[in-house]
Amino acid sequence: MSSAGGSSLGIQPGSKRFRHAILKNLFLGLGKGGAAASRGMGLRERRSAIRRAADAALATARGAAPRWSRSLAAELSQGGRDEHFIRPARSAPSSSECKSPMSKMVCSKRIPRRRLRARPKSRATAKAAGVLARVLARKRARALREIVPGGRGMDECTLLGETLDYAVSLKAQVEAMQLLLRTLQAPKNPSTQERNRRYVPGPGHVRAYQRRCVAAIRHMRAPAVHATPAPPTAIDQNHAARAVS
């Protein structure tokens, strides 16, 4: 993993080369382990093996520059990445989170219960809104630490940068997997599809066909020009005999 990752340190996570590197590493991982081709696996085991191979390909393609890729590679080597996705561990806040300046600021600016002087309502409302915003920021940071690999030991600034890099890399991984899916679902004989596209009638052909159909219907409805004469009656025969005599 280190050799492939070292060669792709200069690849940007949102580039086309990065997606190709993900697919290349995915094929190498599946071919080396033979996880997806094993017939003895169930659906859940096969899905877990493909997900592990995709995560390993993502970490290898990104290289050792970001912290999340190193943490993801370590989790995959220990075999604990699947459990982290299914049941994220709920542990106590890390030391960096407890010692962050934001938490010190919140603890030092607590509103006392007893007030000697009534403060204006607008100032108290603004302070309560600030406290609520800090609480929401801490909750969101805690959620990001559970999502980003290795995010539990990061401070807020590092966590934001790693989250952005991880999100862009995940988007490239999704695009690479979609490209692979479209390639596998493509028709096996493209010449047949091209012939079908070539002989599809256009608007002009359809209008000409409609005109021919209308002309044929009118010809069927038109009366016959050469009608058969009716046989002569007895009265006509008498008139003819008198005329001859």
C-alpha positions as CSV (number, residue, x, y, z in Angstrom):
1,M,0.0,0.0,0.0
2,S,2.9,2.4,0.7
3,S,4.4,2.0,-2.7
4,A,1.2,2.8,-4.6
5,G,0.3,5.6,-2.2
6,G,3.7,7.2,-2.4
7,S,3.4,7.4,-6.2
8,S,0.1,9.2,-6.0
9,L,0.9,11.9,-3.5
10,G,0.7,14.6,-6.1
11,I,-2.7,13.6,-7.4
12,Q,-5.5,15.9,-6.5
13,P,-8.5,14.1,-5.0
14,G,-11.0,15.6,-7.4
15,S,-9.1,14.9,-10.6
16,K,-9.6,12.3,-13.3
17,R,-6.3,10.6,-12.5
18,F,-7.4,10.2,-8.9
19,R,-10.5,8.3,-10.0
20,H,-8.5,6.1,-12.2
21,A,-6.1,5.4,-9.4
22,I,-9.0,4.3,-7.2
23,L,-10.2,1.9,-9.9
24,K,-6.7,0.5,-10.4
25,N,-6.2,-0.1,-6.7
26,L,-9.7,-1.6,-6.4
27,F,-9.0,-4.1,-9.2
28,L,-5.6,-5.0,-7.7
29,G,-7.2,-5.5,-4.2
30,L,-10.0,-7.6,-5.5
31,G,-7.7,-9.7,-7.7
32,K,-5.2,-10.2,-4.9
33,G,-7.6,-11.2,-2.2
34,G,-10.2,-12.8,-4.4
35,A,-12.9,-11.7,-2.0
36,A,-15.6,-10.7,-4.5
37,A,-15.0,-13.8,-6.7
38,S,-15.5,-16.3,-3.8
39,R,-18.7,-18.3,-4.2
40,G,-18.7,-19.4,-0.6
41,M,-19.5,-15.9,0.7
42,G,-22.9,-14.7,1.5
43,L,-24.4,-11.4,0.4
44,R,-23.4,-9.6,3.6
45,E,-19.8,-11.0,3.6
46,R,-19.4,-10.1,-0.1
47,R,-20.7,-6.6,0.4
48,S,-18.4,-6.1,3.4
49,A,-15.4,-7.4,1.4
50,I,-16.1,-5.1,-1.5
51,R,-16.5,-2.1,0.9
52,R,-13.2,-2.9,2.5
53,A,-11.5,-3.2,-0.9
54,A,-13.0,0.2,-1.9
55,D,-11.8,1.9,1.3
56,A,-8.3,0.4,0.9
57,A,-8.2,1.6,-2.7
58,L,-9.3,5.1,-1.6
59,A,-6.6,5.3,1.1
60,T,-3.9,4.0,-1.3
61,A,-4.9,6.4,-4.0
62,R,-4.9,9.4,-1.6
63,G,-1.5,8.6,-0.1
64,A,-0.1,9.4,3.3
65,A,-0.5,13.1,3.1
66,P,-3.8,13.5,5.0
67,R,-4.3,12.0,8.5
68,W,-7.6,10.4,7.6
69,S,-5.9,8.2,4.9
70,R,-3.3,6.9,7.4
71,S,-6.0,6.3,10.0
72,L,-8.1,4.4,7.5
73,A,-5.2,2.3,6.4
74,A,-4.5,1.4,10.0
75,E,-8.1,0.5,10.7
76,L,-8.2,-1.7,7.6
77,S,-5.0,-3.5,8.6
78,Q,-6.5,-4.2,12.0
79,G,-9.8,-5.3,10.5
80,G,-12.0,-2.9,12.5
81,R,-13.4,-0.6,9.8
82,D,-16.6,-2.5,9.2
83,E,-17.5,-2.5,12.9
84,H,-16.9,1.3,12.9
85,F,-19.4,1.7,10.1
86,I,-22.0,-0.5,11.6
87,R,-21.8,0.4,15.2
88,P,-19.8,3.6,15.9
89,A,-18.2,3.4,19.3
90,R,-19.4,6.0,21.8
91,S,-16.5,6.9,24.0
92,A,-15.8,9.8,26.3
93,P,-14.5,13.1,24.7
94,S,-10.9,13.1,23.8
95,S,-8.3,15.1,25.6
96,S,-8.0,17.7,22.8
97,E,-11.8,18.2,23.0
98,C,-11.7,18.8,26.8
99,K,-8.8,21.1,26.6
100,S,-10.0,23.1,23.6
101,P,-10.3,26.9,24.1
102,M,-14.0,26.8,23.0
103,S,-14.9,24.6,26.0
104,K,-13.0,26.8,28.4
105,M,-14.8,29.8,27.0
106,V,-18.2,28.2,27.5
107,C,-17.3,27.1,31.1
108,S,-16.0,30.5,32.0
109,K,-19.0,32.4,30.7
110,R,-21.8,30.6,32.4
111,I,-24.8,32.7,33.4
112,P,-25.1,32.9,37.2
113,R,-28.4,32.0,38.7
114,R,-28.6,35.0,41.0
115,R,-28.5,38.4,39.3
116,L,-28.0,41.6,41.3
117,R,-29.2,43.7,38.5
118,A,-31.7,43.0,35.7
119,R,-29.9,43.0,32.4
120,P,-31.6,44.2,29.1
121,K,-33.5,41.5,27.4
122,S,-31.7,41.9,24.1
123,R,-28.3,41.4,25.6
124,A,-29.4,38.3,27.5
125,T,-31.0,36.8,24.4
126,A,-27.9,37.4,22.4
127,K,-25.8,35.7,25.0
128,A,-28.2,32.7,25.2
129,A,-28.0,32.4,21.4
130,G,-24.2,32.4,21.5
131,V,-24.2,29.6,24.1
132,L,-26.7,27.6,22.0
133,A,-24.5,28.1,18.9
134,R,-21.4,26.8,20.8
135,V,-23.3,23.8,21.9
136,L,-24.4,23.0,18.4
137,A,-20.9,23.5,17.1
138,R,-19.6,21.0,19.7
139,K,-22.2,18.4,18.7
140,R,-21.4,18.8,15.0
141,A,-17.7,18.5,15.7
142,R,-18.4,15.3,17.7
143,A,-20.4,13.9,14.8
144,L,-17.5,14.7,12.4
145,R,-15.0,13.0,14.7
146,E,-17.1,9.8,14.4
147,I,-17.3,10.0,10.6
148,V,-13.8,11.0,9.6
149,P,-11.2,8.3,10.2
150,G,-8.9,9.3,13.0
151,G,-11.0,12.4,13.8
152,R,-11.2,11.7,17.5
153,G,-7.7,12.9,18.1
154,M,-8.0,16.1,16.0
155,D,-8.6,19.7,17.1
156,E,-11.3,21.8,15.4
157,C,-9.1,23.4,12.8
158,T,-7.5,20.2,11.7
159,L,-10.8,18.4,11.8
160,L,-12.4,20.9,9.3
161,G,-9.5,20.5,6.8
162,E,-9.5,16.8,7.1
163,T,-13.3,16.7,6.7
164,L,-13.1,18.7,3.5
165,D,-10.4,16.5,2.0
166,Y,-12.2,13.3,3.0
167,A,-15.5,14.6,1.5
168,V,-13.9,15.4,-1.9
169,S,-12.2,12.0,-1.9
170,L,-15.4,10.2,-1.1
171,K,-17.1,12.0,-4.0
172,A,-14.4,10.8,-6.3
173,Q,-14.8,7.3,-5.0
174,V,-18.5,7.4,-5.7
175,E,-17.9,8.6,-9.2
176,A,-15.4,5.9,-9.8
177,M,-17.8,3.2,-8.6
178,Q,-20.6,4.6,-10.8
179,L,-18.2,4.6,-13.8
180,L,-17.4,0.9,-13.0
181,L,-21.1,0.1,-12.7
182,R,-22.0,1.7,-16.1
183,T,-19.1,-0.1,-17.7
184,L,-20.3,-3.5,-16.4
185,Q,-23.9,-2.8,-17.5
186,A,-23.0,-1.7,-21.0
187,P,-24.2,-4.0,-23.9
188,K,-21.7,-6.6,-24.9
189,N,-22.2,-6.1,-28.7
190,P,-22.1,-2.4,-29.5
191,S,-22.4,-3.0,-33.3
192,T,-25.9,-4.2,-32.8
193,Q,-26.9,-1.1,-30.9
194,E,-25.3,1.1,-33.6
195,R,-27.3,-0.7,-36.3
196,N,-30.5,-0.3,-34.4
197,R,-29.8,3.4,-34.0
198,R,-28.9,3.7,-37.7
199,Y,-32.3,2.3,-38.9
200,V,-34.6,4.2,-36.6
201,P,-37.0,6.2,-38.8
202,G,-36.8,9.9,-38.6
203,P,-39.6,12.5,-38.8
204,G,-39.4,12.7,-42.6
205,H,-39.8,8.9,-43.0
206,V,-42.8,8.9,-40.6
207,R,-44.6,11.7,-42.6
208,A,-44.0,10.0,-45.9
209,Y,-45.4,6.8,-44.5
210,Q,-48.4,8.6,-43.3
211,R,-49.0,10.2,-46.7
212,R,-48.8,6.8,-48.4
213,C,-51.3,5.3,-45.9
214,V,-53.8,8.2,-46.5
215,A,-53.5,7.8,-50.3
216,A,-54.2,4.1,-50.0
217,I,-57.3,4.6,-47.9
218,R,-58.7,7.2,-50.3
219,H,-58.1,4.8,-53.2
220,M,-60.0,2.1,-51.4
221,R,-63.0,4.4,-50.7
222,A,-63.2,5.8,-54.3
223,P,-66.1,4.4,-56.6
224,A,-65.3,2.1,-59.4
225,V,-64.9,3.8,-62.9
226,H,-65.8,0.8,-65.1
227,A,-69.1,-0.5,-63.8
228,T,-70.7,-3.7,-65.3
229,P,-74.0,-2.8,-67.2
230,A,-77.3,-4.3,-66.0
231,P,-79.0,-7.0,-68.1
232,P,-81.9,-5.8,-70.4
233,T,-85.4,-6.3,-69.1
234,A,-88.5,-7.6,-71.1
235,I,-89.8,-4.1,-71.8
236,D,-86.5,-3.1,-73.3
237,Q,-86.6,-6.1,-75.6
238,N,-90.2,-5.3,-76.8
239,H,-89.1,-1.7,-77.6
240,A,-86.1,-3.0,-79.6
241,A,-88.3,-5.4,-81.6
242,R,-90.8,-2.7,-82.5
243,A,-88.0,-0.4,-83.6
244,V,-86.6,-3.1,-85.9
245,S,-90.0,-3.9,-87.5
